[in-house]
């Protein structure tokens, strides 16, 4: 789809420790998954889809909607 954002990601493997860098700030249950937030840019908060749809948490600053978490592989 032409309207989907291009989201850069950085994946590092340091002696078996896998880190994923995303250009946003994962919050709530998405924050504890070996992520390096705010890497290579800023696209807002990455919130759980249910929280965005309910208008909870950081929904107002989750600029790309409820599909961003899955786009980032979270």
Short mmCIF file of the C-alpha atoms (twelve columns), coordinates in Angstrom:
data_MODEL
# 
_entry.id   MODEL 
# 
loop_
_atom_site.group_PDB 
_atom_site.id 
_atom_site.type_symbol 
_atom_site.label_atom_id 
_atom_site.label_alt_id 
_atom_site.label_comp_id 
_atom_site.label_asym_id 
_atom_site.label_seq_id 
_atom_site.Cartn_x 
_atom_site.Cartn_y 
_atom_site.Cartn_z 
_atom_site.pdbx_PDB_model_num 
ATOM 1  C CA . UNK A 1  0.000   0.000   0.000  1 
ATOM 2  C CA . UNK A 2  1.429   3.407   -0.951 1 
ATOM 3  C CA . UNK A 3  0.145   5.141   2.200  1 
ATOM 4  C CA . UNK A 4  1.893   2.826   4.655  1 
ATOM 5  C CA . UNK A 5  4.814   4.436   6.490  1 
ATOM 6  C CA . UNK A 6  8.361   3.253   5.940  1 
ATOM 7  C CA . UNK A 7  9.746   2.474   9.379  1 
ATOM 8  C CA . UNK A 8  13.502  1.916   9.747  1 
ATOM 9  C CA . UNK A 9  14.584  -0.803  12.162 1 
ATOM 10 C CA . UNK A 10 17.938  -1.837  13.497 1 
ATOM 11 C CA . UNK A 11 18.630  -5.386  14.606 1 
ATOM 12 C CA . UNK A 12 21.743  -6.204  16.622 1 
ATOM 13 C CA . UNK A 13 22.973  -9.575  17.776 1 
ATOM 14 C CA . UNK A 14 25.618  -9.287  20.472 1 
ATOM 15 C CA . UNK A 15 26.832  -12.745 21.449 1 
ATOM 16 C CA . UNK A 16 23.339  -14.174 21.270 1 
ATOM 17 C CA . UNK A 17 21.567  -11.154 22.756 1 
ATOM 18 C CA . UNK A 18 19.163  -9.870  20.104 1 
ATOM 19 C CA . UNK A 19 18.172  -6.216  20.297 1 
ATOM 20 C CA . UNK A 20 15.688  -4.526  18.014 1 
ATOM 21 C CA . UNK A 21 15.969  -0.762  17.557 1 
ATOM 22 C CA . UNK A 22 12.780  1.063   16.609 1 
ATOM 23 C CA . UNK A 23 12.267  4.799   15.979 1 
ATOM 24 C CA . UNK A 24 9.503   5.132   18.552 1 
ATOM 25 C CA . UNK A 25 8.888   4.602   22.246 1 
ATOM 26 C CA . UNK A 26 7.228   1.271   23.050 1 
ATOM 27 C CA . UNK A 27 5.000   1.604   26.122 1 
ATOM 28 C CA . UNK A 28 3.087   -0.720  28.406 1 
ATOM 29 C CA . UNK A 29 3.395   -4.428  27.686 1 
ATOM 30 C CA . UNK A 30 5.347   -3.690  24.495 1 
ATOM 31 C CA . UNK A 31 8.240   -2.032  26.356 1 
ATOM 32 C CA . UNK A 32 9.879   -5.097  27.905 1 
ATOM 33 C CA . UNK A 33 10.879  -7.042  24.812 1 
ATOM 34 C CA . UNK A 34 14.585  -6.365  24.256 1 
ATOM 35 C CA . UNK A 35 13.908  -3.132  22.432 1 
ATOM 36 C CA . UNK A 36 16.051  -0.076  22.002 1 
ATOM 37 C CA . UNK A 37 13.549  2.746   21.675 1 
ATOM 38 C CA . UNK A 38 14.050  6.045   19.881 1 
ATOM 39 C CA . UNK A 39 16.682  4.525   17.578 1 
ATOM 40 C CA . UNK A 40 17.222  6.221   14.204 1 
ATOM 41 C CA . UNK A 41 14.349  8.714   14.476 1 
ATOM 42 C CA . UNK A 42 11.062  9.337   16.256 1 
ATOM 43 C CA . UNK A 43 7.613   8.287   15.052 1 
ATOM 44 C CA . UNK A 44 5.769   8.643   18.342 1 
ATOM 45 C CA . UNK A 45 4.656   6.106   20.894 1 
ATOM 46 C CA . UNK A 46 4.123   2.454   20.029 1 
ATOM 47 C CA . UNK A 47 1.064   1.410   22.020 1 
ATOM 48 C CA . UNK A 48 -0.926  -1.807  22.107 1 
ATOM 49 C CA . UNK A 49 -3.716  -1.833  19.489 1 
ATOM 50 C CA . UNK A 50 -6.468  -2.343  22.085 1 
ATOM 51 C CA . UNK A 51 -5.274  0.676   24.081 1 
ATOM 52 C CA . UNK A 52 -5.273  2.879   20.975 1 
ATOM 53 C CA . UNK A 53 -8.747  1.769   19.948 1 
ATOM 54 C CA . UNK A 54 -10.030 2.473   23.492 1 
ATOM 55 C CA . UNK A 55 -8.287  5.865   23.637 1 
ATOM 56 C CA . UNK A 56 -6.166  4.768   26.605 1 
ATOM 57 C CA . UNK A 57 -2.480  5.065   27.461 1 
ATOM 58 C CA . UNK A 58 -0.506  6.953   24.827 1 
ATOM 59 C CA . UNK A 59 -3.217  6.697   22.166 1 
ATOM 60 C CA . UNK A 60 -3.111  10.438  21.436 1 
ATOM 61 C CA . UNK A 61 0.609   10.245  20.588 1 
ATOM 62 C CA . UNK A 62 0.473   6.950   18.683 1 
ATOM 63 C CA . UNK A 63 0.472   8.730   15.343 1 
ATOM 64 C CA . UNK A 64 0.373   5.669   13.059 1 
ATOM 65 C CA . UNK A 65 -2.582  3.935   14.671 1 
ATOM 66 C CA . UNK A 66 -3.146  0.449   16.033 1 
ATOM 67 C CA . UNK A 67 -1.211  -1.337  13.261 1 
ATOM 68 C CA . UNK A 68 2.207   0.109   14.120 1 
ATOM 69 C CA . UNK A 69 3.109   -2.505  16.743 1 
ATOM 70 C CA . UNK A 70 2.611   -5.375  14.299 1 
ATOM 71 C CA . UNK A 71 4.426   -3.443  11.552 1 
ATOM 72 C CA . UNK A 72 7.427   -3.320  13.885 1 
ATOM 73 C CA . UNK A 73 7.080   -7.019  14.701 1 
ATOM 74 C CA . UNK A 74 5.976   -6.465  18.296 1 
# 
